Amino acid sequence: MKQSKNVAMAFLLGTFLTGGVLGFSANRYMSRDEVCGAKGSTTLVAVLANRLGLSTEQSARVDSILDNRSVQYKKAMAPLRPQLDSIKLNAREQIRQTLTDQQRPAFEALLQDLNDSTRKDDEQS
């Protein structure tokens, strides 16, 4: 019985770590062209404009190209989104089952903070 409990805990830990790594990697991949500045994130266009000395016309064209790329990323990810969401929700439920009654409210607050942060990032896009 103890052996099966250890296997289950190892599986849960592996699932949690895999989900974390996948989530982190996806986030890095999707936001790798943003550079953190003093007032939050500065767009790649601003960085390119400053470092390459782009004209206003060039900046507008690059901005348009990057907007188009963003649309293409979203289209490419759309078929995967339900599966990724399912994996995320499954991992969260497994984490909830692992936590004590005292830990669960803090976990829910953390999830709410993450959702708020994601919503704020989506509004800025």
C-alpha atoms as one frame of an Amber mdcrd trajectory, in Angstrom:
protein
   0.000   0.000   0.000   2.820   2.397   0.875   4.492   1.562  -2.441   1.362
   2.506  -4.436   1.002   5.717  -2.411   4.619   6.628  -3.237   4.026   5.899
  -6.916   0.901   8.079  -6.881   2.763  10.944  -5.196   5.620  10.620  -7.690
   3.092  10.730 -10.528   1.439  13.844  -9.076   4.786  15.541  -8.623   5.803
  14.609 -12.161   2.513  15.925 -13.532   2.867  19.162 -11.588   6.456  19.687
 -12.737   5.625  18.831 -16.347   2.711  21.266 -16.330   4.890  23.953 -14.821
   7.639  23.449 -17.374   5.160  23.411 -20.273   3.383  26.504 -18.994   6.633
  28.355 -18.411   7.943  27.367 -21.843   4.743  28.401 -23.605   4.756  31.730
 -21.774   8.400  32.374 -22.665   7.756  31.409 -26.280   4.708  33.639 -26.646
   6.241  36.653 -24.886   9.898  36.303 -25.831   9.829  39.451 -27.962   8.826
  41.672 -25.063  11.504  43.415 -23.078  10.826  44.525 -19.522  11.358  48.219
 -19.005  11.062  50.573 -16.083   7.309  51.015 -16.574   6.365  47.442 -17.403
   6.948  45.873 -20.767   8.246  47.731 -23.769   7.281  46.355 -27.134   9.745
  44.869 -29.544   8.910  47.673 -31.960  10.163  50.282 -29.482  13.350  48.300
 -28.869  13.965  47.914 -32.599  13.178  51.573 -33.237  15.664  52.668 -30.583
  18.442  50.234 -31.406  18.152  50.363 -35.194  17.090  53.983 -35.558  13.894
  53.111 -37.430  11.957  55.903 -39.073   8.308  56.438 -38.138   7.272  54.697
 -41.349   9.557  51.722 -40.644   8.278  51.477 -37.063   4.688  51.432 -38.298
   5.517  48.713 -40.847   7.353  46.571 -38.265   4.449  47.032 -35.829   2.067
  45.827 -38.527   4.264  42.802 -39.272   4.416  41.874 -35.580   0.638  42.312
 -35.180   0.144  39.935 -38.103   2.550  37.471 -36.507   0.561  37.635 -33.276
  -2.643  36.839 -35.148  -0.920  33.882 -36.821   0.346  32.612 -33.441  -3.172
  32.772 -32.028  -4.588  30.898 -35.036  -1.907  28.214 -34.723  -2.562  27.818
 -30.980  -6.380  27.804 -31.242  -6.717  24.064 -31.981  -4.402  23.255 -29.062
  -6.021  25.623 -26.557  -8.769  23.203 -25.355  -6.238  20.427 -24.773  -3.804
  22.764 -23.004  -6.627  24.144 -20.843  -7.701  20.614 -19.958  -4.157  19.697
 -18.917  -3.909  22.866 -16.819  -7.268  22.305 -15.104  -6.451  18.646 -14.420
  -3.120  19.594 -12.828  -4.822  22.258 -10.703  -7.368  19.758  -9.446  -4.619
  17.295  -8.563  -2.813  20.071  -6.675  -6.028  20.941  -4.804  -6.348  17.302
  -3.728  -2.761  17.371  -2.492  -3.241  20.504  -0.363  -4.682  20.730   3.118
  -7.921  22.592   3.838  -5.816  25.459   5.185  -3.651  25.656   2.035  -6.477
  25.603  -0.518  -7.656  29.216  -0.004  -4.095  30.493  -0.570  -3.872  28.364
  -3.729  -7.182  29.776  -5.001  -5.952  33.323  -4.273  -2.765  32.569  -6.191
  -4.776  31.307  -9.160  -6.918  34.459  -9.043  -3.778  36.623  -9.064  -2.458
  34.690 -12.060  -5.796  35.088 -13.874  -5.845  38.827 -13.156  -2.278  39.171
 -14.425  -3.088  37.210 -17.585  -6.206  39.290 -18.207  -4.199  42.491 -17.802
  -1.578  41.215 -20.284  -4.317  40.269 -22.778  -5.848  43.751 -22.527  -2.480
  45.340 -23.290  -1.979  43.154 -26.388
